[in-house]
Amino acid sequence: MDVGRGSGVSRGMLPFLAFHTLNEYYRLDRKPPVTAGLLVANTLIYLRPAFLDSLLPTLDQVWFNPQLIVEHRDLKRFFLSAFYHIGEPHLVYNMISLLWKGIQLETSMGSIEFASMVAALLGMSQGITLLLAKSLLLFDYKRAYYSEYSVGFSGVLFALKVVLNSRSDNYTSVHGLIVPAKHAAWFELILIQMFVPGVSFLGHLGGILAGILYLRLKGSSSGSDPLTVVIRSVLSWPMRFMRSLFGFRRRRIRGRGTIGAGRGMGIRDSGVWRCPACTFDNSGWLTACEMCGTSRNDDELSSAQFSTQPQSSDLLRPEELRRRRLERFGR
């Protein structure tokens, strides 16, 4: 989130963003539609084309300001401020970060669950930021935080970073420093606050805490969260239509496991598990087989290891496997 009340000056960075996005999507076998939709939505809100200008609130109407949200119950600021940016550098930096994180997470989790997670993280990060600002009134920090104006998608991006790196044992670079990936968000929070003027410390901190809270809630419940179920029921038909319209296809499967030119981003860090029925290798984020719909066994949730030769008693007959696939994919 950026803080202030001014607007940025155009620096011609949008063509770079468009080229980078098209290049990344061209290289992918499966084009993540939710990530693309978020990129388009944020960019259109910033550009304000003529057909949307009369429909969109102005920047001054959507600044995230805890005092105005609490005292005037202005929920418009609560939900819309994340999609507004104060200049091209602000927009482009956030969208490139969203592109990188969104491709990895949506590819490994699936579009419906990713959309559900983004919606949940948006609400939680904004809510936690609001609670932090309100709580600091006890320490007489009203001027610094309670009356602060900020906008931007970076709170959600910090939450996505926490989720993305939650299962990683690797190291990553944060502005030139090599740090454990699990703690990268905390290092970035400190470095940005030290060297980048005009950023919202509470907005970024709220995003990190939202990511941690989401993982705790996800770990304490089995199966898909309620928001995922609702979004899946509402968006299942439009998603199938988009796939057929733009030629989105599932990964090819030959024998056991998945193969293809895709890079499989995020799957290694999240773990994989093999379906005992059809032997398809699924992402560790999924609780049911992506191919035949068989539920994941509880024993497999704690380990990414599996036998390369499943027991013959676990295998489905070809007729039953074909029936399950037809029921799952509707074709």
C-alpha positions as CSV (number, residue, x, y, z in Angstrom):
1,M,0.0,0.0,0.0
2,D,1.2,3.5,-0.8
3,V,0.3,6.4,1.5
4,G,-0.5,9.9,0.6
5,R,-3.0,12.1,-1.2
6,G,-1.4,12.8,-4.5
7,S,-1.3,11.0,-7.8
8,G,1.6,9.5,-9.7
9,V,3.1,10.8,-12.9
10,S,2.9,8.6,-16.0
11,R,6.3,7.1,-16.8
12,G,5.3,4.9,-19.7
13,M,5.7,1.7,-17.7
14,L,2.3,0.1,-18.8
15,P,3.6,-1.2,-22.1
16,F,6.4,-3.0,-20.2
17,L,3.8,-4.6,-17.9
18,A,1.7,-5.7,-20.9
19,F,4.7,-7.2,-22.7
20,H,5.9,-9.0,-19.6
21,T,2.5,-10.4,-18.9
22,L,1.9,-11.6,-22.5
23,N,5.4,-13.2,-22.5
24,E,4.7,-15.1,-19.3
25,Y,1.3,-16.3,-20.4
26,Y,2.6,-17.3,-23.8
27,R,5.1,-19.7,-22.2
28,L,2.4,-21.4,-20.0
29,D,0.5,-24.4,-21.2
30,R,-2.3,-23.6,-18.8
31,K,-3.2,-19.9,-18.6
32,P,-4.5,-19.0,-15.1
33,P,-7.7,-17.0,-15.7
34,V,-8.2,-15.6,-12.2
35,T,-4.7,-14.1,-12.1
36,A,-5.3,-12.6,-15.6
37,G,-8.6,-11.2,-14.4
38,L,-7.0,-9.5,-11.4
39,L,-4.3,-7.9,-13.6
40,V,-6.9,-6.6,-16.0
41,A,-9.2,-5.3,-13.2
42,N,-6.4,-3.4,-11.5
43,T,-5.1,-1.9,-14.7
44,L,-8.6,-0.8,-16.0
45,I,-9.4,0.9,-12.7
46,Y,-6.1,2.8,-13.0
47,L,-6.6,3.7,-16.6
48,R,-10.3,4.6,-16.2
49,P,-11.4,4.2,-19.8
50,A,-14.4,6.3,-21.0
51,F,-16.9,3.4,-20.7
52,L,-15.9,2.9,-17.0
53,D,-15.2,6.4,-15.9
54,S,-18.7,7.3,-14.9
55,L,-19.1,3.9,-13.0
56,L,-15.9,4.0,-11.0
57,P,-15.5,6.0,-7.8
58,T,-12.7,8.5,-7.8
59,L,-9.4,7.9,-5.9
60,D,-10.5,10.4,-3.2
61,Q,-13.6,8.4,-2.6
62,V,-11.9,5.1,-1.9
63,W,-8.7,5.9,0.1
64,F,-8.4,3.4,2.9
65,N,-8.7,5.6,6.0
66,P,-9.5,3.8,9.3
67,Q,-11.2,6.8,10.8
68,L,-13.6,7.3,7.9
69,I,-14.4,3.6,7.7
70,V,-15.1,3.2,11.4
71,E,-16.9,6.5,12.1
72,H,-18.9,6.7,8.8
73,R,-19.1,3.0,8.1
74,D,-17.7,3.6,4.6
75,L,-17.4,0.0,3.4
76,K,-16.6,1.3,-0.1
77,R,-13.2,2.3,1.1
78,F,-12.7,-1.0,2.9
79,F,-13.2,-3.2,-0.2
80,L,-12.2,-1.0,-3.2
81,S,-9.1,0.7,-1.9
82,A,-7.0,-2.4,-2.7
83,F,-7.7,-2.1,-6.4
84,Y,-6.6,1.5,-6.8
85,H,-3.0,2.7,-7.3
86,I,-1.6,6.2,-7.2
87,G,0.8,6.0,-10.1
88,E,2.3,3.7,-12.8
89,P,5.3,2.6,-10.7
90,H,3.0,1.6,-7.9
91,L,0.6,-0.3,-10.3
92,V,3.4,-2.0,-12.3
93,Y,5.4,-3.1,-9.3
94,N,2.3,-4.6,-7.6
95,M,1.0,-6.3,-10.8
96,I,4.4,-7.9,-11.6
97,S,4.4,-9.3,-8.1
98,L,0.8,-10.5,-8.5
99,L,1.7,-12.1,-11.8
100,W,4.6,-14.1,-10.3
101,K,2.7,-15.2,-7.2
102,G,-0.6,-15.8,-8.9
103,I,0.8,-18.1,-11.6
104,Q,2.4,-20.3,-9.1
105,L,-0.5,-20.5,-6.6
106,E,-3.3,-20.7,-9.2
107,T,-1.5,-23.4,-11.1
108,S,-1.0,-25.6,-8.1
109,M,-4.3,-24.8,-6.2
110,G,-6.8,-24.5,-9.1
111,S,-8.6,-21.4,-10.2
112,I,-11.7,-21.7,-7.9
113,E,-9.7,-22.2,-4.7
114,F,-7.2,-19.5,-5.7
115,A,-10.1,-17.0,-6.2
116,S,-11.6,-18.0,-2.9
117,M,-8.2,-17.5,-1.2
118,V,-7.7,-14.0,-2.7
119,A,-11.2,-12.9,-1.6
120,A,-10.6,-14.2,1.9
121,L,-7.1,-12.6,2.1
122,L,-8.4,-9.3,0.8
123,G,-11.1,-9.2,3.6
124,M,-8.7,-10.4,6.3
125,S,-5.8,-8.1,5.4
126,Q,-8.1,-5.0,5.3
127,G,-9.8,-6.0,8.5
128,I,-6.6,-6.7,10.4
129,T,-5.2,-3.4,9.2
130,L,-8.3,-1.6,10.5
131,L,-8.1,-3.4,13.9
132,L,-4.4,-2.5,14.2
133,A,-5.0,1.2,13.5
134,K,-7.9,1.2,16.0
135,S,-5.9,-0.6,18.6
136,L,-3.0,1.9,18.4
137,L,-5.4,4.7,19.6
138,L,-4.7,3.3,23.1
139,F,-1.1,4.4,22.7
140,D,-2.0,7.9,21.2
141,Y,-0.9,7.0,17.6
142,K,-4.0,8.5,16.1
143,R,-2.3,10.9,13.8
144,A,0.2,8.4,12.5
145,Y,-2.1,5.5,11.7
146,Y,-5.8,6.1,12.4
147,S,-6.0,9.0,10.0
148,E,-3.6,7.6,7.4
149,Y,-4.7,7.4,3.8
150,S,-3.5,4.4,1.7
151,V,-4.4,2.4,-1.4
152,G,-3.0,-0.6,-3.3
153,F,-2.9,-4.3,-3.6
154,S,0.3,-4.9,-1.7
155,G,-1.5,-6.0,1.5
156,V,-3.0,-9.0,-0.4
157,L,0.4,-9.6,-2.1
158,F,2.2,-9.9,1.3
159,A,-0.5,-12.4,2.3
160,L,0.0,-14.4,-0.9
161,K,3.8,-14.4,-0.3
162,V,3.2,-15.9,3.2
163,V,1.0,-18.7,1.7
164,L,3.3,-19.3,-1.3
165,N,6.4,-19.8,0.9
166,S,4.7,-21.5,3.8
167,R,5.9,-25.0,2.8
168,S,9.2,-24.0,1.4
169,D,12.5,-25.0,3.0
170,N,14.5,-23.1,0.4
171,Y,16.2,-19.7,0.5
172,T,15.2,-16.7,-1.6
173,S,16.5,-13.2,-2.4
174,V,14.8,-10.2,-0.9
175,H,16.3,-7.1,-2.4
176,G,19.7,-8.7,-2.6
177,L,19.6,-10.5,0.8
178,I,19.4,-14.3,0.9
179,V,16.9,-15.3,3.6
180,P,14.8,-18.3,4.4
181,A,11.8,-18.3,2.1
182,K,9.4,-18.9,5.0
183,H,10.4,-15.6,6.6
184,A,10.9,-13.6,3.4
185,A,7.7,-11.5,4.0
186,W,9.0,-10.3,7.3
187,F,12.4,-9.2,5.8
188,E,10.6,-7.5,3.0
189,L,8.3,-5.6,5.4
190,I,11.3,-4.2,7.3
191,L,13.4,-3.4,4.2
192,I,10.6,-1.6,2.4
193,Q,9.7,0.4,5.5
194,M,13.4,1.4,5.9
195,F,14.2,2.4,2.3
196,V,10.9,3.2,0.5
197,P,9.2,6.4,1.6
198,G,5.4,6.7,1.7
199,V,4.4,3.1,2.3
200,S,1.8,1.8,4.7
201,F,3.5,-0.2,7.4
202,L,0.1,-1.3,8.9
203,G,-1.2,-2.3,5.5
204,H,1.8,-4.6,4.8
205,L,1.8,-6.0,8.3
206,G,-1.9,-6.7,8.1
207,G,-1.3,-8.7,4.9
208,I,1.4,-10.8,6.6
209,L,-0.9,-11.5,9.6
210,A,-3.8,-12.3,7.2
211,G,-1.6,-14.9,5.4
212,I,-0.7,-16.5,8.7
213,L,-4.3,-16.5,9.9
214,Y,-5.5,-18.0,6.6
215,L,-3.0,-20.9,6.9
216,R,-4.0,-21.6,10.5
217,L,-7.7,-21.6,9.6
218,K,-7.0,-23.8,6.6
219,G,-4.9,-26.2,8.6
220,S,-7.6,-26.6,11.3
221,S,-10.3,-27.5,8.9
222,S,-10.6,-30.4,6.5
223,G,-11.7,-30.0,2.9
224,S,-12.5,-26.8,1.1
225,D,-13.5,-23.7,3.1
226,P,-17.1,-22.5,2.8
227,L,-16.1,-19.6,0.6
228,T,-14.5,-22.0,-1.9
229,V,-17.8,-24.0,-2.1
230,V,-19.8,-20.9,-2.8
231,I,-17.4,-19.6,-5.5
232,R,-17.2,-23.0,-7.1
233,S,-21.0,-23.3,-7.4
234,V,-21.3,-19.7,-8.8
235,L,-18.4,-19.8,-11.2
236,S,-18.3,-23.4,-12.4
237,W,-20.3,-22.7,-15.5
238,P,-18.5,-19.4,-16.5
239,M,-15.1,-21.1,-15.9
240,R,-16.0,-24.0,-18.2
241,F,-17.2,-21.5,-20.8
242,M,-13.9,-19.5,-20.6
243,R,-11.8,-22.7,-21.0
244,S,-13.8,-23.7,-24.1
245,L,-13.7,-20.2,-25.5
246,F,-9.9,-19.5,-25.1
247,G,-8.8,-23.1,-25.4
248,F,-7.6,-23.6,-21.8
249,R,-6.8,-27.3,-21.5
250,R,-5.8,-29.6,-18.7
251,R,-2.4,-31.1,-18.5
252,R,-1.8,-34.2,-20.6
253,I,-1.6,-37.4,-18.7
254,R,0.3,-40.5,-19.9
255,G,0.5,-43.5,-17.7
256,R,1.1,-42.5,-14.1
257,G,1.6,-38.9,-13.2
258,T,1.7,-35.7,-15.3
259,I,4.0,-34.7,-18.0
260,G,4.3,-31.7,-20.4
261,A,6.2,-28.5,-21.1
262,G,4.8,-26.7,-18.1
263,R,7.1,-25.8,-15.3
264,G,4.8,-27.0,-12.6
265,M,5.4,-23.9,-10.4
266,G,4.7,-24.3,-6.8
267,I,4.0,-28.0,-6.8
268,R,7.3,-29.1,-5.5
269,D,7.1,-26.8,-2.5
270,S,3.5,-27.8,-1.8
271,G,4.2,-31.5,-2.1
272,V,2.4,-34.0,-4.3
273,W,0.3,-37.1,-3.5
274,R,-0.7,-40.0,-5.7
275,C,-4.3,-41.0,-6.1
276,P,-4.8,-44.6,-5.0
277,A,-7.6,-45.0,-7.6
278,C,-6.2,-43.7,-10.9
279,T,-2.5,-43.1,-9.9
280,F,-2.6,-39.4,-11.0
281,D,-0.1,-37.2,-9.2
282,N,-1.9,-34.2,-7.6
283,S,-0.7,-31.0,-6.0
284,G,-0.5,-31.0,-2.2
285,W,-3.0,-28.2,-2.1
286,L,-5.8,-30.4,-3.4
287,T,-8.0,-32.6,-1.1
288,A,-9.5,-34.6,-4.0
289,C,-8.0,-36.1,-7.1
290,E,-8.1,-33.7,-10.0
291,M,-8.6,-36.5,-12.4
292,C,-11.2,-38.9,-10.9
293,G,-12.5,-37.1,-7.8
294,T,-11.3,-39.7,-5.3
295,S,-10.9,-38.1,-1.8
296,R,-7.4,-37.8,-0.4
297,N,-6.6,-40.2,2.4
298,D,-5.9,-38.6,5.8
299,D,-2.6,-40.6,6.1
300,E,-1.3,-38.8,3.0
301,L,-1.8,-35.3,4.3
302,S,1.3,-35.4,6.5
303,S,3.7,-36.7,3.8
304,A,4.5,-36.0,0.2
305,Q,6.1,-39.5,-0.2
306,F,4.2,-42.2,-2.0
307,S,4.8,-45.6,-3.5
308,T,5.5,-45.7,-7.2
309,Q,3.6,-49.0,-7.5
310,P,0.1,-48.7,-6.0
311,Q,-1.6,-51.8,-4.6
312,S,-3.6,-53.6,-7.2
313,S,-6.6,-53.6,-4.9
314,D,-6.6,-49.8,-4.9
315,L,-6.9,-49.5,-8.7
316,L,-10.3,-48.9,-10.3
317,R,-11.5,-50.9,-13.3
318,P,-11.3,-48.9,-16.5
319,E,-15.1,-48.7,-16.8
320,E,-15.4,-47.2,-13.3
321,L,-12.5,-44.8,-13.9
322,R,-14.1,-43.6,-17.1
323,R,-17.5,-43.1,-15.4
324,R,-15.9,-41.0,-12.7
325,R,-14.0,-38.8,-15.2
326,L,-17.2,-38.2,-17.1
327,E,-19.1,-37.2,-14.0
328,R,-16.2,-34.9,-12.9
329,F,-15.6,-33.1,-16.1
330,G,-19.1,-33.3,-17.6
331,R,-17.9,-34.7,-21.0
